């Protein structure tokens, strides 16, 4: 996994460094570059959490936090709706 990530980072750095402005002005090419960078970041975060799952004490803590966040999904939905409502009220008042 580490060797794969090292190769991905090298490719990402060289790809971004070799881009000129004409390449970035093309919408589809820029979208492809953005998608590649999202994949690189996602895989690096997955690698980070896999390391934490190897250590027993941190693994219990991480799994507990994930379970707690999973059980508060409805609260976060209500919180998002509240923020949306309050931001629309704020923008109409000011």
C-alpha positions as CSV (number, residue, x, y, z in Angstrom):
1,X,0.0,0.0,0.0
2,X,2.8,2.4,0.8
3,X,4.6,1.8,-2.5
4,X,1.3,2.3,-4.4
5,X,0.8,5.6,-2.6
6,X,4.3,6.7,-3.3
7,X,3.8,6.1,-7.0
8,X,0.4,7.9,-6.9
9,X,2.0,10.9,-5.2
10,X,4.9,11.0,-7.7
11,X,2.4,10.8,-10.6
12,X,0.2,13.5,-9.0
13,X,3.0,16.0,-8.4
14,X,4.5,15.5,-11.9
15,X,1.1,15.8,-13.5
16,X,0.2,19.0,-11.7
17,X,3.7,20.5,-12.3
18,X,3.6,19.8,-16.0
19,X,0.2,21.4,-16.6
20,X,0.1,24.6,-18.4
21,X,-2.7,27.2,-18.4
22,X,-4.1,25.9,-21.7
23,X,-4.6,22.4,-20.2
24,X,-6.4,23.9,-17.2
25,X,-8.6,26.1,-19.3
26,X,-10.2,22.9,-20.9
27,X,-13.1,22.0,-18.7
28,X,-13.0,18.3,-19.3
29,X,-9.3,18.0,-18.8
30,X,-9.5,20.0,-15.6
31,X,-12.3,17.7,-14.4
32,X,-10.2,14.7,-15.1
33,X,-7.3,16.2,-13.2
34,X,-9.6,17.1,-10.3
35,X,-11.0,13.6,-10.2
36,X,-7.6,12.1,-10.1
37,X,-6.6,14.3,-7.2
38,X,-9.7,13.4,-5.3
39,X,-8.9,9.7,-5.8
40,X,-5.3,10.3,-4.5
41,X,-6.6,12.1,-1.4
42,X,-9.3,9.5,-0.8
43,X,-6.8,6.6,-1.0
44,X,-4.4,8.5,1.3
45,X,-7.1,9.0,3.9
46,X,-8.1,5.3,3.6
47,X,-4.4,4.4,4.2
48,X,-4.3,6.7,7.2
49,X,-7.4,5.0,8.8
50,X,-6.0,1.5,8.0
51,X,-3.0,2.3,10.1
52,X,-5.2,3.4,13.0
53,X,-7.2,0.2,12.7
54,X,-4.0,-1.8,13.4
55,X,-3.4,-0.4,16.9
56,X,-6.0,-1.9,19.2
57,X,-6.6,1.0,21.5
58,X,-6.9,3.6,18.8
59,X,-9.0,1.1,16.7
60,X,-11.6,0.9,19.5
61,X,-11.7,4.7,19.8
62,X,-12.0,5.2,16.0
63,X,-14.8,2.6,15.7
64,X,-16.6,4.2,18.6
65,X,-16.4,7.6,17.0
66,X,-17.7,6.2,13.7
67,X,-20.6,4.5,15.4
68,X,-21.4,7.7,17.3
69,X,-21.4,9.8,14.1
70,X,-23.6,7.2,12.4
71,X,-26.2,7.3,15.2
72,X,-26.4,11.2,15.0
73,X,-27.3,11.3,11.3
74,X,-30.8,12.6,11.9
75,X,-29.4,15.4,14.1
76,X,-27.0,16.5,11.4
77,X,-29.9,16.5,8.8
78,X,-32.0,18.7,11.1
79,X,-28.9,20.9,11.8
80,X,-28.4,21.4,8.0
81,X,-32.0,22.3,7.5
82,X,-31.8,24.8,10.3
83,X,-28.7,26.4,8.8
84,X,-30.3,26.6,5.4
85,X,-33.5,28.2,6.9
86,X,-31.5,30.7,9.0
87,X,-29.2,31.6,6.2
88,X,-32.2,32.3,3.9
89,X,-33.8,34.4,6.6
90,X,-30.5,36.3,7.2
91,X,-30.1,37.0,3.5
92,X,-33.6,38.3,3.1
93,X,-33.3,40.6,6.2
94,X,-29.9,42.1,5.3
